[in-house]
Amino acid sequence: MWRCPLGLLLLLLLLLPAGEGLPSAQRQRGRQEFASGLHLRGIRDVGGRYCQAQDLCCVGRMDNCALPYLGVTCYCDLFCNRTVSDCCPDFWDFCLGVPPPFPPIQGCMHRDVVYPTYGTYWDNCNRCTCLEEGKWECDQMPCLVDQDLINAINQGNYGWQAGNHSAFWGMTLDDGIRYRLGTIHPPQSVMNMSKIHTVLDPDKVLPPAFEASEKWPRLIHEPMDQGNCAGSWAFSTAAVASDRISIHSLGHMTPTLSPQNLLSCDTYNQQGCHGGHLDRAWLFLQRQGVVSDHCYPFSSHEPDKVGPAPHCMMHSRAMGQGKQQATSSCPNSHVLDNAIYQVTPAYRLGNNEKEIMKELMENGPVQALMEVHEDFFLYQSGIYRHTPVSLGLSQQYRRQGTHSVKITGWGEEILPDGKKLKYWIAANSWGPAWGEKGHFRILRGANECAIESFVLGVWGRVDIQDMAHH
C-alpha cells in the first residue's frame, strides 16, 4: 500500500483552501476572527521558541495543539489561515522548514520572548527597556533582595543563613529602609535619659537560656506584620505593652494591643507610617491608652498614597487608672469590647547584658532600639551579626536605618572550637514568614547593631478591680 510521506502531506495541507475539511463552519470563523485580532494588534515576534520548546507539531486541525502566547493563544497545527495567522511564531520554520510569511518585527529577546522597541520587563526592582533591536537598558538601583549578597553570606560561614523573603522581592533597598523600619532615632535629650540599674545578686547565676513564652505560656504574643508602613515604633511598643500587661495582670488581661491606635491617634510630633518616637509612643500609652487590635485592626496601606496614617477613629479619655472604656465604639463594628489599656511611665535599663537579662526574666520582654543594615533584611536563620562581606560592599549597596524590636529571651551555642556564642532572641514586626517564625537571634554582649544601647521596660497599669472583672 502506498503511504504518503509526512513532508508531502504537510505540503498538500498547505495548498488546501482554509476552510476545507473543517467539521464546523462556526469554529472556522472563530479561528479566523481570532487570528485577525492577533495580527492587527501587532503580536508577531519571529524568533520566539514556542512549538520548538514543546516539540509540538500537529497534523490537520487540533485545537489542543496550542500554547499560551503573550496573554493569548497560538497554534502549532497545520490548520492555520495562511494570510492572517494565529500560528505560533516559530511554526513555519520549525514545523515546515520555511520562512514565515511576514517580516520579523524589531525588538529584543528576553527568556524566549521578543519585546518590541520600548517594551519593558521588571528584573527584581529594576525596569529594563528595549531601546533598539537586541539592546536592553536596565535601571541600576540596589534591590532589597540581592542574590549575590545572599550567596556570599551563605558561603562565608558567618553563623547565619540568608534567603529571599518573598514580600521584599521587587523592592529597592531604599524602599526597605523607608518603609520597613520607621523608628526615629531618639534625640540626645532622650538618649540622656537616666538608666535604672538592676542590683545583681552575685550568688544568683542567670540561666544559660531563657524564653519568655516558656515562663509565661499563652501570655506572650506572636509577631505582627507592619507591611510597608514605617511604623516599627508603634508595633514594638504595642507588642511589649501587650506582653507586660498580660504578665503583670497574672493572665487576667491578655490583650493584643492595637498598633493602628498609635499610628492614627498618637499624632503629636509623630509621623504615623512615616516614622515615630518611642518616648512619645509610651507617653501616649501612659496618658491616653490604646484598645485591642481586634477593636482597632491594622489598616495595611501605602503611606505615600494616603498620607502618614488613616484618620484617628478611636477617642480615649485622658488619664485614668487601669482598664477603662473608650468614649467611642470600635472601628471594627463586629467587636464591642472597647476597653482601653494603659501603662506606667517607661524606664530605661542599663547597657549591661546581665541587667537586661535579669529584667527580662523577672518582668517580661523589653523593647530595644537597633540599627538595621542591608543584610538584615535577608536574615533567615542562625545568630545574626552584620557580615564582613556586607561591609565590603561599595557605598551604593550599603544602607542603615533605625528600627525597634521586642527582646523575648536569650541563649548560647557551643561552636566547634569550644567557644560560646551568646545571643538574644527577639521578635520582629515583619510577619511570621520572615526569619525564624517572625523572630531572629542576634549576637549578645557585644552591642551588635547597637541593640543593647537603648532598652526600655514598662509596667502594665493594673488594679484589683480590673482583675476581678475578668
N, C-alpha and C positions, 0 to 999 in steps of 0.2 A: 504493500500500500504506500502511495506517495505521501510524504509528510512535508508540510510547508515549513521551511526554516523560520526561526523567530525573527530574524532580521527582515525577511521578506514580508512576514505577517505585519510587523510594525509599519513597513512602508505602505502596504495595502490599506491599513487602517488610517494612515495619514492622508491617503488620497480620497477616502470616503467623504461624502458630504457630512457636515457637522451633526445633523440630526438622525442620520440613517442608523438603523439597528437599535434605536432608543425605545425602550418599552413605554415611556411616558412622555408625551409632548410637554406636559406641565413641568416635569422635572428638568427637561432640557431647557425650557425657557428660564427657569430659576437659575440654572448654572450660567447661562449666557448673560443674564442681568447682573448676576454676582460678579462675573468676570469683568464686565464693563466697568462696574464700580471700582474694582481693583485697579484697572488700567488708568481710568480717568483721575484717580487720586494719586497717580504717580508712584504707586508701590511697585517698583521694579528695581531689584538690587542684584543684577547679574554678578555672580561671584560668591554669593552665599551658598553654603552647603546644606541642603535640606534632604533631597532624595538620596544624595550620596552618603550623607551622615547616617541615614537609616537603612541604606542599601535597599531602597524601595523603588520598584518599577512594576506597575501592574498592567496587564494586557486588557484592552477593552475599557469599559467604563465601570469604575468601582468607587463608590462614594467613601468607603472606608479606607481608601488608598490616599490618605490626606494627612497634612501636618499643620500645626499652628504656625502662623506666619505674620509677624508684626501686628498682632491683635486680630487677624482674620484667619482664613484657611486657604491653603494652596494644595494642589493635587499632583500626584506622581503617576496617574494612569494615562492611557493613550487617548482617552476621550477628552480632548481639550479643544476649545474653539481656537483655530489657528490664526484668527485675525486679532481678536481681543481675548487674551488668555488668562485663565486663573490657575495655570500650572505653576509649580514651584520654579524659582528662577534657574535652578540647575537641571530642570527636566530635560531640556533639549540636548545639552552637551553630555549629561551623564547617561540618560536613558536611550537617546537616539544617536548620540555622537555627531550632532550637527550644531552649528552656531544658532543662538536664539534669534527669533525673528524681529528683534528690536535692539537698538543700540544700547550699550550699558550707560547707566547714569553716572554722574560724577559723585564721589563720596569717599568715605573712609570705612575700613573694616575694623570691627571690634567683636571678638568672640563669635566669628562666623556670621555676623550681621553687618550689612553695609548701611551706614548712616549717610544721609545726604549732606551736602555742604551746609554748614552752620547747624547741623544736628548735634545733639548733646547727650551725654550719659553721665551718671554720677559714679565716681570711684571713691568710695567711702565718703569723706567730707568734701571732696574736690570735684568740681564740674569740669568735664572735658568737652571741648568743642571741635568739630571738624572744620578746619579753616579752608582747606582745599584737598584735592584728591590725595589720600594717603597721609595727610598731615594733621595730627591731633595736637591741640594745645590745652593743657590741664592747669587748673589753679594749683598753687603750691602751699596751701595752708596746712600747718601741722594738725593732724587729726587726734581726737581724744583716744581712739583705739589705734595704736601704732604696732603693726605686726612685727616690724623689725625690732622694736624695743621689747615686745613680748618674748621673742626668740632669744634675744641677748640675755634677758633676765633668767629665763628658764635654763639656758645653757651655762649660766655663770655660777650656779650653786650658791645663791645668796641667802638661802634659808626660807624662801617663799616662792610660790608659783604665781605667774601672771597669766591672764587669759582675756578673752574678748567678752565683755559684758554687753549683751545684745542691745540693751537700752541706750548704750553710749555710741553705737555704730552710726556713722553719718554725722556726728557732731565734731566741730573743731575743738582743739584744745582750749582756745579762748572761750568757747561756749561752755565747756566743762567748768572752768574757773568762774565764769559769770553766773551760771545757772544752777550748779550742783553743790555749791558751798553756801555762802551767804551770811557768815558771822563776821561782823565788822570788828577789826582788832581793837581792843579796849584802849581808850586814851590813857595818857600817863597818869592822870588823876585816879583812874580805876585800877591801873596796874600797881599803883602805890597803896592799894587797899591793904589794911593790916591783916596779917596771917594769924589764924588761930592754930597754935602749936599743940599737938596732942602729946600728953605725957606718956612715954613708952615705958612699960614695966620691963626692966632688964631680965626679970625671971620668967617672963612670959614670951615664948617663942611663937612667932607667927607661922602658920602652916605654909608648906611649900606651894600649895594650890588652894584656891578658893573660887567659888562661883556663887553669886547672889541667888540665882534661881534654885540652887540646891539647898541653901539655908532657908530661903523663904519661897517654897514652892507655890505656884499659882498667884504670886504677888508681884512677880517681875514681868513686865510687858514686852511683847515682841517688837522688833524694829518696824518702823513705818517707812513710807517712801515719799520723799519730798518732791519727786518728779523734777521738772525743770523750773522749780521755784527756789530761788536763792534764799531759803528760809531755815537753814540748819539752826539758827539762833532760836527759832520757835520750836522746832521739832525736838532738839536736845533738851530744852528747858521743860517742855511738856512731858518728855519721857522720864526725866529724873524726878520731876514732881509727882508723876503717876506712881512710880515705884515707892517713893518715900511716904506718900500719903497712905498707900496700901500697907506698908510696913508699920508705920507709926500708929495706925488705927487698929493694929493687930488683925488685919484682914477684914475688918468690918466695912471698910470703904475701899473698893478696888477699881477706881475709875481709870479709863484710858483718856487722859485729858486731851483737849482739842487744840492742835497747833493752829487751826484756822481761826480760832477765837483770838489768839495772839496776833496772827498775821493781819487780820482785818480790823481789830479793835485797839490794839496797842500801837497807836499811831504817833505818839509824842516822841519826836526825834528818832523814829523808826521808819524803815522803808519797805515793810512788808516782804514781798518776793524779790526785792532788790537788796535785801540785807538788813541786819538789825543788831542791836547791842544786847549782850547778855544781862548786864546790870538793869537795863530798862525793862527787860522781859520779867525778871524776878520781882522788880518793883510793882509791875502790873499784877502779877500773881499775888503779891502781898496785899495790895490795896484794893484791887477790883475782883480778882479771882477769875477763873475760867470754868466753863462747863465741860461735859464729856464730849469725846469725839463722836459718839452716837447722836448726841443732841446737835452738835455743830460740826458736821463732817468736812473733811478737807476737800476743797474745790481744785481739781487739777486744772491748771490754766497756764497760758503762755504770758509771762509777765510783761513782755514788750508790747503785747497787743491790747491788754486790758488794764494796764497800769500796775502799780505796786501790788495790789490785792483787791478782791471784791469788797464792796462797802460793808461796814460792820452791821451784822444782823442780830446781835445779842447785846443787851444792855444789863449790866450788873450794878448792884449797889456799891457805893464807895465805902470802904472799910467794913468791918464786921468780924464776928468771931465764928470760927468753924464753918460748918455747912449752912448755906442759906439758899434761898430761891432767887433766880433771876427775875427781873421786872418785865421780861418779855418771854414769849414762848420759843421753843426750839426752832431753828431754821429747818430742821428735819421734822416735818409735820407728823411723821409716824412715831415720834418719841415725845413722851410727855414729861419725863424727868429732866427738869431744867436746873438741877442743883448746881450751885457754884462751889468750887473748891479753892482754898487759899493756902498760903504757906507763910512761915515766919521769914524775917529777913535772911537773905542768903549770906553765907560766910565763906571766907577763903581759907583753904588749907595750906600748910607749909609745903615746900617743894620736896621734902624728904620722902622717898618712896614708902618707907615704913609707916610714916604718919598717914599717908594716903591709904595704905593697906588697912591700917587699924580703923580708920574712919569708915571705910567701905564695909569692913567685916562687922562693925558694930551698928552702923546706922543706915546702910544701904548704898546703892550706886551713886556715883558722883558725876558731875559734869566737868569735862575737860576741853580746853581750847587746844587746837593743834594746827600746825602748818601743813597744808597738803601740797605735794609736788606732783608733777606729771605722771610719775609711775604708780602713784597710789590708786588712781582710777582703774588700773589694770590688775589690782590685787585679787587673787582667787583663793589662796590658802597659804598657811605657814605663818612664820613670825616675820612681820614686815619691818623693814628698815629701808630708808632711802638709798637706792643702789648706786654703787660707784659707776656702773655703766650709764646710768641716767645722768650722773654728774658730769660725765664726759661728753654729753651732747652739746651741740652748738646752742647759743642763746636762743635761736629761733625756735628750738624744740623744748625749751625749759620754761616752766611756769610755776607760780606759787600763789597760794591763797589761804585765807584763814577759815577754819571750819570749827565746829564744836560737836562733841560726841558724848556718849554715856559710857563710863567705865563700870563694868559689872563684876570683874574678878581678876585673878592673876594665876600664873603657873610658871613652870620651868621645864626645860628639856635638857637631857644629857646628850651632848654631842659625841661623835665617835672618838674624839681625842680626850674625852673625860670632862671637858669643861661644861659648866652650866650656862644655859641660855635662858634668861628670865624674860617674862613677857606679861603685858597687861591683856585682858580680854575686854573688848569694847564693842558696843552696839552702834552701828552707823544708821543713817536715815536714807539709804538708797535701796530699800526694799529687801525682801528675803532672798532674792535670786543673786544678789551681789555677795562676793566674799564667802565666808563660812556661815551660810544661812542668815545673811544680813549683818554678821559680826566680823570682827577681824582681831588678830593678835598682833601686838606691836612690842618692840624691844622695851624692857623695863629697867629703870635705874640709870639710864643714860640720857634722859630727857630727849628721846628721839622725837623729831619733828615738834619739839617744844611742848610735848603732851603733858609734862609734869610742871610746867611753868605757871599755869593759871587753872587751878582746880577748885570747884565750888561745891559746897554742900548746903542743905536746907532742911528744915523741919516742917512736916505737914501740920497745918493748923487743925487740930482735932480736940474736941472736948467730950466729956462723958455723955452728954445728951445726944451728940452725933452718933456715938457708938451704940447707944441704947435704941435709937430709931432703926438700926439695921438688924 
